[in-house]
Amino acid sequence: MSESNKKTTIPNYMRFIMGGSAGMGATLFVQPLDLLKNRMQLSGMGADAKVKKTSIQMFGEILKTEGITGMYSGLSAGLMRQATYTTTRLGVYTWLFSRFSGEDSPPGFLMKAGLGMTAGMCGAFVGTPAEVALIRMTADGRLPADQKRNYTSVFNALVRITREEGLLALWRGAIPTMGRAMVVNAAQLASYSQAKEILISTGYFHDGLFLFFNASMISGLITTISSMPVDIAKTRIQNMKITDGKPEFKGAFDVLGKVVEREGFFALWKGFTPYYCRIGPHTVLTFIFLEQLNSAYYKYILKVDPKAT
């Protein structure tokens, strides 16, 4: 690579930072859907175990009892999750991609899928503490006053969890969280690229935001269907309390078995609507913010026209 090319290339560390920042920007818009999804997945537990509510009913209840600000409960944890998970995933994927690329040939599709799953697993492990804090902070509003954890921020949550439950509690549910990340990355990679090809082949779609949005929504549907059972196991494990030294669940399979037994098979997809409505727009918004950050870096830092690169 020539010296001039080096000067007009965004460094890898900045790509990681911008990737995490783009994910955080998207989270500002979709956090209410994350909260709604988590509440739906936890609705089979505790006092409201026998009360079945639709997403719209629960959304209205949250607005009525907690207000607009209540829809953003756990926002600091959501941002921290993006800062840790997205940045790590992007960094690991970029490193693995370069390691498995030939001089003139990038990895094949199956290899890319494998790299994506590995990167997602690593990112999920690093991001699990923020995930635990997020689940608990978004769940707090459904609990009676004497059972609320009342974390004031993600940092307060991490400190209190460590002090009250031990350091390892920050990685509670890490295995299903990593499993979910692997399923999500595999499903997204395969379905997104395939959806783009099919849409372009119709002749009605061309490269641009409209194509990206529709491909993301198709990919999001497939990803949601395939990953939600793992997601509900993760959510309930991370929110559970230990009573007299005995955990509520023994593991992910125990959660899934109890959910099916007590609430029915389709309860494994509780929170489907908000989860689906979140995953597509979050992908598109992340893409938009990332493009804007890239353009700004070229224009203001590298002092070059981004369209010429």
C-alpha positions as CSV (number, residue, x, y, z in Angstrom):
1,M,0.0,0.0,0.0
2,S,1.4,3.4,-1.0
3,E,1.9,6.2,1.5
4,S,-0.8,8.3,-0.2
5,N,-3.3,5.4,0.2
6,K,-2.4,5.0,3.9
7,K,-3.2,8.6,4.5
8,T,-6.7,8.2,2.9
9,T,-7.7,5.0,4.7
10,I,-9.6,4.9,7.9
11,P,-7.5,3.0,10.6
12,N,-8.9,-0.3,11.9
13,Y,-9.2,1.0,15.4
14,M,-11.4,3.9,14.2
15,R,-13.6,1.5,12.3
16,F,-14.2,-0.4,15.5
17,I,-15.0,2.8,17.4
18,M,-17.3,4.0,14.6
19,G,-19.0,0.6,14.5
20,G,-19.8,0.7,18.2
21,S,-20.9,4.3,18.0
22,A,-23.2,3.6,15.1
23,G,-24.8,0.7,17.1
24,M,-25.2,3.1,20.1
25,G,-26.8,5.7,17.9
26,A,-29.3,3.1,16.6
27,T,-30.1,2.0,20.1
28,L,-31.3,5.5,21.0
29,F,-34.2,4.9,18.6
30,V,-35.0,1.2,19.3
31,Q,-34.5,1.0,23.1
32,P,-38.3,1.1,23.8
33,L,-38.7,-2.0,21.6
34,D,-35.9,-3.8,23.6
35,L,-37.7,-3.0,26.8
36,L,-41.0,-4.2,25.5
37,K,-39.5,-7.4,24.2
38,N,-37.8,-8.1,27.6
39,R,-41.1,-7.4,29.5
40,M,-43.0,-9.8,27.2
41,Q,-40.4,-12.6,27.6
42,L,-40.6,-12.2,31.4
43,S,-44.4,-12.0,31.5
44,G,-44.7,-15.8,32.3
45,M,-42.9,-15.4,35.6
46,G,-44.0,-14.1,39.0
47,A,-47.3,-12.5,39.8
48,D,-48.4,-11.9,36.2
49,A,-47.7,-15.5,35.1
50,K,-51.3,-16.2,34.2
51,V,-52.0,-12.8,32.6
52,K,-51.6,-12.8,28.9
53,K,-51.0,-9.5,27.2
54,T,-50.3,-8.4,23.6
55,S,-47.4,-6.2,22.7
56,I,-49.9,-3.3,22.3
57,Q,-51.5,-3.8,25.6
58,M,-48.1,-4.0,27.4
59,F,-46.9,-0.9,25.5
60,G,-49.9,1.0,26.7
61,E,-49.5,-0.2,30.3
62,I,-45.9,0.9,30.4
63,L,-46.8,4.3,29.0
64,K,-49.6,4.7,31.5
65,T,-47.7,3.6,34.6
66,E,-44.1,4.7,33.8
67,G,-44.5,7.4,31.2
68,I,-42.3,8.2,28.2
69,T,-39.1,8.1,30.3
70,G,-40.1,4.6,31.5
71,M,-39.8,3.4,27.9
72,Y,-36.1,4.2,28.1
73,S,-35.4,2.3,31.3
74,G,-32.0,0.7,30.9
75,L,-30.8,2.9,28.1
76,S,-27.3,3.3,29.7
77,A,-27.0,-0.5,29.7
78,G,-28.2,-0.7,26.1
79,L,-25.6,1.8,25.1
80,M,-22.9,-0.1,27.1
81,R,-23.9,-3.3,25.4
82,Q,-23.4,-1.8,22.0
83,A,-20.1,-0.3,23.0
84,T,-18.8,-3.7,24.2
85,Y,-20.6,-6.3,22.0
86,T,-20.6,-4.4,18.7
87,T,-17.0,-3.1,19.0
88,T,-15.6,-6.5,20.0
89,R,-17.6,-8.4,17.3
90,L,-16.4,-6.0,14.6
91,G,-12.8,-6.1,15.8
92,V,-12.6,-9.9,16.0
93,Y,-14.4,-10.3,12.7
94,T,-12.0,-7.9,10.9
95,W,-8.9,-9.6,12.4
96,L,-10.2,-13.1,11.5
97,F,-11.2,-11.9,8.0
98,S,-7.6,-10.7,7.3
99,R,-6.1,-13.9,8.8
100,F,-8.2,-16.2,6.6
101,S,-8.0,-14.1,3.4
102,G,-5.6,-15.0,0.6
103,E,-3.5,-12.4,-1.1
104,D,-6.1,-11.8,-3.8
105,S,-9.1,-13.8,-2.5
106,P,-11.4,-13.1,0.4
107,P,-12.9,-16.0,2.4
108,G,-15.8,-17.9,0.9
109,F,-19.4,-17.6,2.1
110,L,-19.3,-20.5,4.5
111,M,-16.1,-19.3,5.9
112,K,-17.5,-15.8,6.4
113,A,-20.5,-17.3,8.2
114,G,-18.1,-19.2,10.5
115,L,-16.1,-16.1,11.1
116,G,-19.2,-14.2,11.9
117,M,-20.4,-16.8,14.4
118,T,-17.0,-16.8,16.1
119,A,-16.9,-13.0,16.2
120,G,-20.5,-12.9,17.6
121,M,-19.7,-15.4,20.3
122,C,-16.6,-13.4,21.4
123,G,-18.6,-10.1,21.3
124,A,-21.4,-11.7,23.3
125,F,-19.0,-12.9,26.0
126,V,-17.5,-9.4,26.4
127,G,-21.0,-7.8,26.3
128,T,-22.7,-10.2,28.8
129,P,-22.2,-7.9,31.9
130,A,-24.0,-5.1,30.1
131,E,-26.6,-7.5,28.9
132,V,-27.3,-8.7,32.5
133,A,-27.6,-5.1,33.6
134,L,-30.0,-4.3,30.7
135,I,-32.3,-7.2,31.3
136,R,-32.6,-6.3,35.0
137,M,-33.0,-2.6,34.4
138,T,-35.7,-3.1,31.8
139,A,-37.5,-5.7,34.0
140,D,-37.6,-3.5,37.1
141,G,-40.8,-1.7,36.2
142,R,-42.9,-4.9,36.3
143,L,-41.9,-5.7,39.9
144,P,-43.6,-4.7,43.1
145,A,-41.8,-1.9,45.0
146,D,-40.2,-4.2,47.5
147,Q,-38.7,-6.4,44.8
148,K,-37.2,-3.7,42.6
149,R,-33.5,-3.6,42.2
150,N,-33.5,0.2,41.5
151,Y,-30.2,0.4,39.7
152,T,-29.5,4.0,38.8
153,S,-27.3,3.4,35.8
154,V,-25.4,0.6,34.1
155,F,-22.3,1.4,36.2
156,N,-24.3,1.2,39.5
157,A,-25.8,-2.1,38.3
158,L,-22.3,-3.6,37.5
159,V,-20.9,-2.5,40.9
160,R,-23.9,-3.7,42.9
161,I,-24.1,-7.1,41.1
162,T,-20.4,-7.7,41.8
163,R,-20.7,-6.6,45.4
164,E,-24.0,-8.4,46.2
165,E,-23.7,-11.6,44.1
166,G,-20.1,-11.9,43.2
167,L,-18.0,-11.1,40.0
168,L,-19.2,-14.2,38.1
169,A,-22.8,-13.1,38.4
170,L,-21.9,-10.5,35.7
171,W,-21.6,-13.4,33.3
172,R,-24.8,-15.1,34.3
173,G,-26.4,-16.5,31.2
174,A,-23.2,-16.1,29.2
175,I,-23.6,-19.5,27.4
176,P,-27.1,-18.9,26.0
177,T,-26.1,-15.3,25.2
178,M,-23.2,-16.6,23.2
179,G,-25.4,-19.2,21.6
180,R,-27.9,-16.6,20.6
181,A,-25.2,-14.4,19.1
182,M,-24.0,-17.4,17.0
183,V,-27.5,-18.1,15.8
184,V,-28.2,-14.4,15.0
185,N,-24.9,-13.9,13.1
186,A,-25.3,-17.1,11.1
187,A,-29.0,-16.4,10.2
188,Q,-28.3,-12.7,9.4
189,L,-25.3,-13.4,7.2
190,A,-27.1,-16.0,5.1
191,S,-30.5,-14.5,4.9
192,Y,-29.5,-10.8,4.4
193,S,-27.2,-11.6,1.4
194,Q,-29.8,-14.0,-0.1
195,A,-32.6,-11.5,0.4
196,K,-30.6,-8.8,-1.4
197,E,-29.9,-11.1,-4.4
198,I,-33.6,-12.1,-4.7
199,L,-34.8,-8.5,-4.4
200,I,-32.3,-7.2,-7.0
201,S,-33.3,-10.1,-9.4
202,T,-36.9,-8.8,-9.4
203,G,-35.7,-5.6,-11.2
204,Y,-37.6,-3.4,-8.7
205,F,-34.7,-2.9,-6.3
206,H,-31.3,-1.3,-6.7
207,D,-28.4,-0.6,-4.4
208,G,-29.6,2.0,-1.9
209,L,-31.5,2.5,1.4
210,F,-34.7,1.0,0.2
211,L,-33.0,-2.2,-0.8
212,F,-31.1,-2.3,2.5
213,F,-34.2,-1.7,4.5
214,N,-36.3,-4.5,2.8
215,A,-33.4,-7.0,2.9
216,S,-32.9,-6.2,6.6
217,M,-36.6,-6.7,7.4
218,I,-36.6,-10.1,5.6
219,S,-33.4,-11.1,7.3
220,G,-34.8,-9.9,10.6
221,L,-37.9,-12.1,10.2
222,I,-35.8,-15.2,9.7
223,T,-33.3,-14.2,12.4
224,T,-36.2,-13.6,14.9
225,I,-37.8,-16.9,14.3
226,S,-34.6,-18.8,14.7
227,S,-33.1,-17.0,17.7
228,M,-36.0,-16.2,20.0
229,P,-36.1,-19.5,22.0
230,V,-32.4,-19.0,22.9
231,D,-33.1,-15.3,23.6
232,I,-36.0,-16.1,26.1
233,A,-33.7,-18.6,27.9
234,K,-31.0,-15.9,28.2
235,T,-33.4,-13.3,29.4
236,R,-35.0,-15.4,32.1
237,I,-31.6,-16.7,33.4
238,Q,-30.2,-13.2,33.6
239,N,-33.2,-11.8,35.4
240,M,-33.6,-14.7,37.9
241,K,-33.0,-14.3,41.6
242,I,-31.2,-16.8,43.9
243,T,-33.4,-17.9,46.8
244,D,-31.7,-19.6,49.7
245,G,-28.7,-20.4,47.5
246,K,-30.9,-22.1,44.9
247,P,-31.3,-20.6,41.4
248,E,-34.7,-20.6,39.7
249,F,-33.3,-22.3,36.6
250,K,-30.5,-24.9,36.2
251,G,-29.7,-23.8,32.7
252,A,-31.0,-22.9,29.2
253,F,-32.7,-26.2,28.6
254,D,-34.3,-26.1,32.0
255,V,-35.8,-22.7,31.1
256,L,-37.1,-23.9,27.7
257,G,-38.6,-27.0,29.3
258,K,-40.4,-25.0,32.0
259,V,-41.7,-22.4,29.5
260,V,-43.1,-25.1,27.2
261,E,-44.6,-27.0,30.2
262,R,-46.2,-24.0,31.9
263,E,-46.9,-21.5,29.1
264,G,-47.1,-23.6,25.9
265,F,-44.8,-24.2,23.0
266,F,-45.4,-20.8,21.3
267,A,-44.4,-19.0,24.5
268,L,-40.9,-19.5,23.3
269,W,-41.6,-16.7,20.8
270,K,-43.0,-14.2,23.4
271,G,-42.1,-10.7,22.4
272,F,-41.9,-11.6,18.7
273,T,-43.4,-8.4,17.4
274,P,-41.2,-5.9,19.3
275,Y,-38.1,-8.1,18.7
276,Y,-38.8,-8.2,14.9
277,C,-39.7,-4.5,14.8
278,R,-36.4,-3.8,16.5
279,I,-33.9,-6.0,14.6
280,G,-34.5,-4.7,11.0
281,P,-34.6,-0.9,11.8
282,H,-31.6,-1.3,14.1
283,T,-29.6,-2.8,11.3
284,V,-30.6,-0.1,8.9
285,L,-30.0,2.7,11.4
286,T,-26.6,1.3,12.3
287,F,-25.7,1.2,8.6
288,I,-26.9,4.9,8.1
289,F,-25.0,6.1,11.1
290,L,-21.9,4.2,10.1
291,E,-21.9,5.7,6.6
292,Q,-22.3,9.2,8.1
293,L,-19.4,8.6,10.5
294,N,-17.2,7.3,7.7
295,S,-18.0,10.3,5.5
296,A,-17.3,12.7,8.3
297,Y,-13.9,11.0,9.0
298,Y,-12.9,11.3,5.4
299,K,-14.0,14.9,5.2
300,Y,-12.9,16.4,8.5
301,I,-9.9,14.2,9.5
302,L,-8.4,12.9,6.3
303,K,-9.5,16.0,4.3
304,V,-10.5,14.1,1.2
305,D,-13.7,13.7,-0.7
306,P,-15.4,10.4,0.6
307,K,-16.9,9.9,-2.9
308,A,-13.5,9.8,-4.4
309,T,-12.2,7.0,-2.1
